[in-house]
Amino acid sequence: MSGLTINIGDDECAIVIGKEDDRLIVRIESTEEPETDDEEAELPMTKLLGVAIATRLTEDPDFMEEMLDWFDDYSEDHPEE
């Protein structure tokens, strides 16, 4: 099994998408943690956005299609050099 190592900055998060059997698996990787140990502490903004996108991807099939369409359009407008 191969893997990829990436460095995530202090104000960044990564959405890792995979497939297990026929299910979409999504996880969030972040170096940010809530500023306190308080149960009511809010997640850092980047991690909160990552969780929101991941949740929507797994629960809204139309959103996944919209994301794929956006990516196709973006790829056409910004070809790799």
C-alpha positions as CSV (number, residue, x, y, z in Angstrom):
1,M,0.0,0.0,0.0
2,S,1.4,3.4,-0.9
3,G,0.8,6.7,0.8
4,L,1.3,10.4,0.4
5,T,2.7,12.7,3.0
6,I,1.7,16.3,3.0
7,N,2.5,19.2,5.3
8,I,-0.5,21.1,6.5
9,G,0.1,24.7,7.7
10,D,-1.2,26.1,10.9
11,D,-4.3,27.7,9.3
12,E,-5.0,24.8,6.9
13,C,-7.0,21.6,6.7
14,A,-7.1,18.8,4.2
15,I,-10.2,16.9,3.1
16,V,-9.2,13.3,2.3
17,I,-11.6,11.4,0.1
18,G,-11.5,7.7,-0.5
19,K,-13.7,4.8,-1.4
20,E,-14.3,1.7,0.7
21,D,-16.4,-0.9,-1.1
22,D,-19.1,1.3,-2.7
23,R,-19.1,3.9,0.1
24,L,-17.5,7.4,0.0
25,I,-15.1,7.9,2.9
26,V,-14.2,11.4,3.9
27,R,-11.9,12.5,6.7
28,I,-10.5,15.9,7.8
29,E,-6.9,16.3,8.7
30,S,-5.8,19.5,10.5
31,T,-3.2,20.7,12.8
32,E,-5.6,23.2,14.4
33,E,-7.4,22.3,17.6
34,P,-9.9,24.3,19.7
35,E,-8.1,26.9,21.8
36,T,-9.4,25.5,25.1
37,D,-10.3,22.1,26.4
38,D,-13.8,23.4,27.1
39,E,-16.5,21.2,25.6
40,E,-18.2,24.3,24.1
41,A,-15.1,25.5,22.4
42,E,-15.6,26.1,18.7
43,L,-13.6,24.4,16.0
44,P,-11.1,26.5,14.1
45,M,-12.7,28.1,11.0
46,T,-10.7,26.0,8.4
47,K,-11.6,22.8,10.2
48,L,-15.2,23.8,10.5
49,L,-15.4,24.5,6.7
50,G,-13.7,21.2,6.0
51,V,-16.3,19.4,8.1
52,A,-19.1,21.2,6.4
53,I,-17.9,20.3,2.9
54,A,-17.2,16.7,3.9
55,T,-20.7,16.4,5.4
56,R,-22.4,17.8,2.4
57,L,-20.4,15.6,0.1
58,T,-21.5,12.5,1.9
59,E,-25.1,13.5,2.4
60,D,-26.1,15.4,-0.8
61,P,-25.6,13.6,-4.1
62,D,-26.5,16.8,-6.0
63,F,-23.6,18.7,-4.3
64,M,-21.1,16.0,-5.4
65,E,-22.3,16.4,-9.0
66,E,-22.0,20.2,-8.7
67,M,-18.5,19.9,-7.4
68,L,-17.5,17.6,-10.2
69,D,-19.0,20.0,-12.8
70,W,-17.2,22.9,-11.1
71,F,-13.9,21.0,-11.2
72,D,-14.4,20.1,-14.9
73,D,-15.0,23.8,-15.8
74,Y,-12.1,24.9,-13.6
75,S,-9.8,22.4,-15.3
76,E,-10.8,23.6,-18.7
77,D,-10.2,27.3,-17.8
78,H,-6.9,26.6,-16.0
79,P,-5.0,23.9,-17.9
80,E,-1.8,22.7,-16.3
81,E,1.3,24.1,-17.9
